[in-house]
Amino acid sequence: MPPDERFQTDRPVSARVWDYWLGGKDHYEVDRAAGERVAREVPGIVSAARSDRLFLGRCVRHLAGTEGVRQFLDVGTGLPTVDNTHEIAQRVAPESRIVYVDNDPLVLAHARALLAGTPEGATDYIDADVRDPARILDGAARTLDFDRPVGLMMLALLHFVTDDGEARRILRAFTDALAPGSFVALSHACLDVDVTRAATDAWNSSGTPQLIRARTAKEIEALFDGLELLEPGVVSCPHWRPEPSPWGEPKETMTFCGVARKLPS
C-alpha cells in the first residue's frame, strides 16, 4: 500500500502517541487525545515510554563502546527524536553504520532526519513491516555486512505481535541471519508489574489499530532462547545497567528489557 494511503489522521497511531509521550512534535489531536486518555488511566505509562528511550541510549553506548559493535539494525524505530541510534553510536564510533526500519508513513516522511549521520559512517531507512524479516534483511544488506556483528534493536515492538509463535518466528529469522558476536536488544510490556494489565487494556481500547500483548518476564526471557543474556538479564528498563544517580535506584516501570549475545554455533 502506498505511504499516502496508509497515512491516517482520523485515528491514533502508536508511533505518534509514543512521540507525544516523549515530548516530541510529530502528532495530531487524535494521538494526543489517545495518549492523554491512556496516561490518565495508567499514570506510569509515560515514565515507561521515557525509560525505554533512556535504555536505548545506555544499550547502544554499551554495544558500541564496550562490545565494539559498529553496525546496528533498528527495527520499529519510531519517529526521530533526540539521540537516535545513529547519533549515539556515531558519537562513540563515527564509522558506525545504522539501518532503521519502520512501516509508519509519518516516520517515512521524517526519514531524512534519520539519515544525517557522520561522513565516516552510513545510515539508511527501510519502509517495511517487522513481519517481513526477509525483505528487511535484504534491504539492510545494502548498508550492513551480515558476516560481521550487528546490534539488532527491537524496542517496544514485539508486544505489538500478539501471537507468540509469530513473535518467535520473526526473532528466529533475524537471529539466524546475524553473525556470531551479534547482539539482540528487546524491550517489551511486562505483566509482572501490576499496572501493566490496566495499561494494556487502556491502550487496546484507545482506538489505535495496533493491539498490545503484554508478556511476563519469563515469556520475554524466552524470546532470547538460543542467545546468551548479558547481566542483569531481563529487568525493568530503568534497572538495566543504570547510570549513577544521587537519587538512588530508579523506580521500576512496566517496560522490561534485555540484551543478549549470539554465540558461535
C-alpha positions in Angstrom: 0.0 0.0 0.0 1.5 3.4 -0.9 2.5 5.6 2.0 -0.2 8.2 1.3 -2.9 5.6 1.6 -1.5 4.5 4.9 -1.3 8.0 6.3 -4.1 8.2 8.9 -5.1 11.2 10.9 -8.6 10.0 11.9 -7.4 7.5 14.5 -4.3 7.3 16.7 -1.1 5.7 15.5 1.3 4.1 18.0 4.4 5.9 16.7 2.7 9.3 17.1 1.3 8.6 20.6 4.7 7.4 21.6 6.2 10.6 20.2 3.7 12.6 22.2 4.7 10.9 25.4 8.3 11.5 24.7 7.7 15.3 24.3 8.0 15.3 20.5 6.1 17.4 18.0 5.0 14.9 15.4 1.5 14.0 16.4 -2.1 15.0 15.9 -5.0 15.8 18.1 -6.3 12.2 17.8 -2.9 11.0 19.0 -2.8 13.5 21.9 -6.3 12.5 23.0 -5.4 8.8 23.0 -2.2 9.5 24.8 -3.9 11.6 27.5 -6.7 9.0 28.0 -4.2 6.2 28.4 -2.0 8.3 30.7 -5.0 9.2 32.9 -5.9 5.6 33.3 -2.3 4.4 33.8 -0.2 7.2 35.2 3.0 5.2 34.9 2.9 4.7 31.1 4.6 7.9 30.2 7.6 7.2 32.5 7.7 3.7 31.0 8.0 5.2 27.5 10.7 7.6 28.6 12.6 4.8 30.5 12.5 2.7 27.3 14.1 5.6 25.4 16.8 6.0 28.1 17.5 2.3 27.8 18.1 2.7 24.1 20.9 5.2 24.9 22.6 3.0 27.6 22.3 -0.1 25.4 23.8 1.5 22.2 26.6 3.1 24.2 27.4 -0.2 25.7 27.3 -2.1 22.4 29.3 0.5 20.5 31.7 1.4 23.4 32.3 -1.8 25.3 31.4 -4.5 22.8 32.8 -2.8 19.7 29.7 -3.1 17.6 29.8 -0.9 14.5 26.6 -2.0 12.8 23.0 -1.6 14.0 19.7 -2.7 12.7 16.9 -0.7 14.5 13.5 -2.3 13.7 10.5 -0.3 14.7 12.5 2.9 15.2 9.6 5.2 15.6 9.7 9.0 14.9 13.0 10.7 15.1 13.7 12.5 18.4 16.8 13.4 20.5 19.6 10.9 20.5 18.5 8.4 17.8 20.5 5.2 17.4 22.9 6.6 14.8 23.7 9.7 16.8 24.6 7.7 19.9 26.6 5.0 18.0 28.4 7.5 15.8 29.3 9.6 18.8 31.2 6.6 20.1 32.5 5.4 16.8 31.9 7.8 13.8 32.3 4.9 11.3 29.2 3.1 12.6 26.6 2.0 10.1 22.9 2.1 11.0 19.7 0.9 9.2 16.3 2.0 10.5 13.1 0.1 9.8 9.5 1.2 10.3 6.2 1.0 8.4 4.6 4.2 9.6 4.2 6.7 6.8 4.9 9.6 9.1 8.2 8.0 10.1 9.0 7.6 6.4 8.2 11.3 5.9 10.7 12.2 8.5 13.3 9.7 7.5 15.7 12.4 6.3 16.4 13.2 10.0 17.5 9.6 10.4 19.9 9.8 7.5 22.0 12.7 8.7 24.9 10.7 10.0 28.7 11.2 10.0 30.7 11.3 6.8 32.7 8.3 8.1 29.6 6.2 8.7 26.4 5.3 6.9 22.6 5.4 7.7 19.7 4.1 5.7 15.9 3.7 6.2 13.7 0.8 5.1 9.9 1.2 4.9 8.8 -2.3 5.9 6.9 -4.3 8.4 8.6 -6.4 11.1 6.5 -9.4 10.0 8.6 -9.5 6.8 12.1 -10.2 8.0 13.3 -11.4 4.6 12.5 -8.0 3.0 14.2 -6.1 5.9 17.3 -8.2 5.8 17.6 -8.0 2.0 17.3 -4.2 2.2 19.6 -3.9 5.2 22.3 -5.8 3.3 22.9 -2.8 1.1 24.4 -1.0 4.1 25.3 -3.7 6.7 27.7 -6.6 6.4 25.9 -9.6 7.9 29.2 -11.5 8.1 30.2 -9.1 10.9 28.5 -8.5 14.2 25.3 -6.4 14.2 23.3 -4.9 17.1 19.6 -5.8 16.4 17.4 -3.3 18.2 13.7 -4.1 18.6 12.4 -1.8 21.3 8.8 -1.6 22.4 7.9 -3.6 19.2 7.2 -7.3 19.8 4.3 -6.6 22.2 2.5 -5.5 19.0 3.0 -9.0 17.7 0.2 -10.6 19.7 0.8 -14.2 18.5 3.6 -15.9 20.4 4.5 -18.2 17.6 4.8 -15.4 15.1 6.9 -13.4 17.6 9.3 -16.3 17.8 9.3 -16.8 14.0 10.2 -13.2 13.5 13.1 -13.3 16.0 14.4 -16.6 14.7 14.5 -15.2 11.1 16.5 -12.2 12.3 18.9 -14.0 14.6 19.6 -16.7 12.1 20.9 -14.0 9.7 23.2 -12.5 12.3 26.9 -13.3 12.6 28.2 -14.8 15.9 29.1 -11.9 18.2 26.0 -10.0 17.3 23.6 -8.7 19.9 19.8 -8.6 20.2 18.2 -5.9 22.4 14.5 -6.1 23.2 12.1 -4.1 25.3 8.5 -5.2 26.0 5.5 -4.5 28.1 5.7 -6.8 31.1 2.8 -8.4 33.1 4.9 -8.8 36.2 4.2 -5.2 37.1 0.6 -4.8 38.4 -0.3 -1.8 36.4 0.6 -3.4 33.1 -2.7 -5.2 32.6 -4.6 -1.9 33.1 -2.1 -0.2 30.7 -2.7 -2.9 28.1 -6.5 -2.7 28.4 -6.3 1.1 28.2 -4.1 1.0 25.1 -6.2 -1.6 23.4 -9.4 0.4 23.9 -7.8 3.7 22.8 -8.6 3.4 19.1 -5.2 2.5 17.7 -5.3 -0.4 15.3 -2.2 -1.9 16.9 -3.1 -4.1 19.8 -0.6 -4.9 22.6 0.1 -8.4 24.0 2.0 -7.9 27.3 4.1 -10.8 28.4 5.6 -12.0 31.7 9.3 -11.6 32.4 9.7 -15.3 31.8 7.9 -15.1 28.5 10.1 -12.1 27.5 13.2 -14.0 28.6 12.1 -17.0 26.4 12.3 -14.7 23.4 16.0 -14.8 23.9 16.2 -18.6 23.6 19.5 -19.7 22.0 21.2 -16.4 22.9 23.4 -15.5 25.9 21.7 -12.9 28.1 24.0 -10.2 29.4 23.8 -9.2 33.0 21.5 -8.2 34.6 19.1 -10.3 32.4 15.5 -9.3 31.7 14.6 -6.4 34.1 12.6 -3.3 34.2 14.2 -0.8 31.8 15.5 1.7 34.5 17.3 -1.3 36.1 19.3 -2.3 33.1 22.8 -1.1 33.9 21.5 2.2 35.4 23.9 5.2 35.4 25.0 6.6 38.7 22.4 9.0 40.3 22.3 11.0 43.5 18.6 10.0 43.8 19.3 6.3 44.3 17.9 3.3 42.4 15.3 4.3 39.7 11.7 3.1 40.1 10.5 0.1 38.3 8.4 0.7 35.1 6.1 -1.7 33.2 8.5 -2.0 30.3 11.1 -4.7 30.7 14.2 -5.2 28.6 17.2 -7.4 27.9 20.3 -7.7 25.7 21.8 -11.0 24.5 24.8 -12.1 22.5 24.7 -14.6 19.7 27.3 -17.3 20.3 29.2 -19.4 17.7 27.2 -22.5 16.8 
